[in-house]
Each structure stands twice: as structure tokens, then as C-alpha cells.
């Protein structure tokens, strides 16, 4: 029992804190069922700096900044900050784009998926099925020796660039807010106090760095190694959100219809999260994990986040992103099929010969 507690306590605590933070930030002003959403919040920042023109989703989200800096600060304190990179950067950029497009088709990253489940959104259960299927597909090339090649030690300057950009983004957004676009209606206009959101995200970022919490990693580890540690954190988030919503709202209705910032197209909820699951396994971590790794000095993850930004811009500029009314008006099915083909090609062509 002692060994079990030692193994699981930190990741379960982190999951409970993440779930509680999501409910708290929603109560403080963030969109419903979206207290923390990596994809949505990166999308909002992408719009705030003018990379897409969707006026309802533009805001410099301090939660993203706080997650990166929280991971950076604790990794420096614990002497775990080690700049590395150089592992297939263009492939990671492309995979980052695909993961973001899939997330915006579904309307949320894996973290928001479990937050939506805890909030009573049954559409997220469909997304969860797609997410798991995508991970299971991605596990196959992993077992056959898939690799994006090794990363190499980088200079301290290289590792500092991404955290420094987060600091600059935050400072400029506070001192010169007119430089950024900011929604006056829609999800982008709904946000908690900037300093409260930053502090909460700093704490969550530090906890996630220490626990290695990862949505995709939980399912992957359970399938490949029969290790359920990360899945325990996954479940803890759902429990915390469920209990938190019951406390805040007094009641909770599970349904497909009428859920905040969600659509009921089951096919694309499934396919969107299948892209996220498959792509995240190939990348070695979900969007949340990529932010934490970037804070630790991993420049490959920083490149992946740049891919997320590009994916968010593409999704909104070309009508691929969904809304509460349904899927986008662009060639969504064609892009999903093309993305699945790309993921398959990346999976096949990066299997190391002679390795399993």
C-alpha cells in the first residue's frame, strides 16, 4: 500500500488540483466547461496577435503563460531544467498543426475533453472514444520502433527563448493592451482576472512538471506498460470537476444538447479527437505536456507549440474550426482525411529499421 501511495499520490493530487482550478477559473469568469483548455487558449492568443480574424476568440490567455513559467521555475529550482532539441523539428511542427486542427474540430484539447465530461457534456464521451482509438493506432508504430530521432543538448540561450517570449507576451499585454486584439463577445470575452489566472496557472504548471501529467501518456502507458499512474491523474481531473460543479451549481445535467461551446456532430467529435490522440502519441505528449516540456527547456516542444499556433490560424482562416452551431464551413472532411494520411505516413516512415 505504501508503494502504491508513493507512486500515485502526486499525479492524483495534480489531477485534483487541475480539476479544481478549472472549476474555480470558470467561476471567476472563464467560459463554461473551459476553465483550462490548452487548444482553445492557444487559439485565443493566436487571434489576439492577429494570426486569425475570428473576433469572438481573441484574448491573451495568462493561463498558457503561467503553465510554461510554472514549469520553468520549478524545473530550475529542482535542477531539472535541461535545454534539449533537434529531434525532427519540421515533423513536430506539422504534427502540432494536425493536433490543433483536430482539437478545434472537436472544440477542445484532451484536458478540456475531461473537463467537459466532468461538466456533463456527453459529446465529450464520443471525443474520448476517438481519442483512445487514435492513441491505440499510434501505439502500433511505437511498438514497431517509431522514433523522431534523439534530441541533443542545446545552449541555455536556446532553452530560455520560449519562456522569455511568454514573459514578454505577458508584460506587453499588461502595459500595452491596445497592441492586441481582444474579443468583446463570445468565448474570448469571457475570462478570469488576469493575475488570478496567472497565479493559478503557475501553480498548476509546477505540479504538472513534477507529476509528468499527460492525457495521451496515460492511455499509452496503460496499453504498452500496464502502468496506470498517469490515467489516475486523468480520472482525478474528472472527479474534481464533477464534484466542483456539483458544489458550485448545486446540480449537474448530463446531455448531448445545449452544452456550452460544443456541437453534437458525433462523427467529427470522434475524428477530431482521433487526430489529437494519434498525433499526441507520435509527439510524445498531449498539448498540456508540450507546454510543460517547453518550460523545462525542450525546444522540440516549443516548435510543436509553434505548430499549434499555425494550426489554430489555419483552422480559423480556412473554416475548419467548429463552433457551438456545428462543424466549420470549410473542407473539414477533406482536411481530416488528409491529416489521417499524413499521420500514417509519418508513422510508417519513422519506424527505425531493425528495431522493435
Secondary structure, DSSP 8 states (H G I E B T S, - for coil): -HHHHHHHHHHHHHHHHHHHHHHHHHHTTS-TT-SS-HHHHHHHHHHHTTS---TTS----HHHHHHHHHHHHHHHHTT----EE-SSHHHHHHHHHHHHHHHHHHTS-HHHHHHHHHTTBTHHHHHHHHHHHHHHHHHHHHHTTB-----EE--HHHHHHHHHHHHHHHHHHHH-GGGS---SSSGGG----HHHHHHHHHHHHHHHHHHT--HHHHHHHHHHH---HHHHHHHHHHHHHHHHHHHHHS----BSTT-TT----HHHHHHHHHHHHHHHHHHTS-HHHHHHHHHTTBHHHHHHHHHHHHHHHHHHHTT-S-BTTBS-SS-HHHHHHHHHHHHHHHHHHTB-TT--
